Amino acid sequence: MCGSLMHAENRSRFSADEAAYCDEFGLSPEQKHAVLERDWTAMMDLGGSIFYTFKLAMLDKKSMQYLGGVFTGMSTEEFIEAMQSGGRKFG
C-alpha cells in the first residue's frame, strides 16, 4: 500500500480517506490500525518495509531521522547527534 503513495493521485486519495484506502489493499485489522495510528514500530513488526513506511512518514512531514529516533528510543535530535558522532554506541 505505501508503495502506491509515490503517485500524487494516490497520496490525495489516501489523505481524503485513509481507512478506505487501506481497505482497498486488503490490510489486516492490525496493519490498518498501525497505519491509521502511525504506529511506526508496529508497521515494522507486521512486516512493513522501512522504505515503504518512509513514504507514509513523508506524508506526515516526518524525516528518516525522526523514524530512526522512534526505532531506537531516541529523540530526533539525539538520533541525529548519534549519527553525526559516528553512530549509536552499544553496550
N, C-alpha and C positions, 0 to 999 in steps of 0.2 A: 504494500500500500504506500509506504513512504517514498518508494522509488518513483511513484507516479507524480509526486509533488515537484519534480523537476520541470513540469509544464505549468505555465502560468494559469491556464484554464482550470487545471486540476486544483491548484492552490486556491483559486477563487471558489470552486465548488466545495472544497474541504472547509474553508473558512466560513462558508454560508451555513453548512450543516455537518459538523464533524461526525456526529453519531451515524447519520445516514451514509456518509462517505465510507466510514469503517464497515458498515453493513454490506456495502457493495463488494467489498473484498473478502467477506466471509471470516472476519476476525473472530476468534473465540471470545466469550464474555470477558475472560481475564485480559486478553490482548486489547480489546476495545477499552476496558476500564483503564489500563495502563496508558493508552494513547490519550484518552479524554482527560485524565488526571495529570498527565505529563509526568508519570512515574517512570523516569528515565531508567532507573535500575531495574524495575520490573520488566521494561521493554527488553533489556538485555537478557534477563533471566528467562524470558519467554521465547528466546531465540532470535531477537532482533539483531540486525547488523548495525554497528556504530555508524557506518557510512550512511545508511538509510535513515537511521534515527536522527542523525545530524540534520538531514533535510527538514525534518519536522521541527527540530530545535531552531533552525534558521527562521522558520515562520514566526516563531516567538521572539525573534531577535536575540537568541542565545548563542554565545560563541562556543567554539570547541573547548576553549579554556574553562568556560562555565561547566560544560559536561565533564571535563577532566576533574574539576573540583568535586562535582557531585559523586563521581565514581570512586574518588579517593578520600572522601570525607574532609576535603579542604574547601576553603572559600575560593572563589575565582582568583582573588589576589594572591592567596597563599600558593595556589597551583602555579600561577604564572611565575612567582618568585622561585619556586622549587625548580621549574623548568629552566629558568634563566641561570640558576646556580648549579646546573649540571644534572638535574633530575632528582627524583624522590630518593630519600635515604631510607633504607630498610634496616630494621634491627635495632 
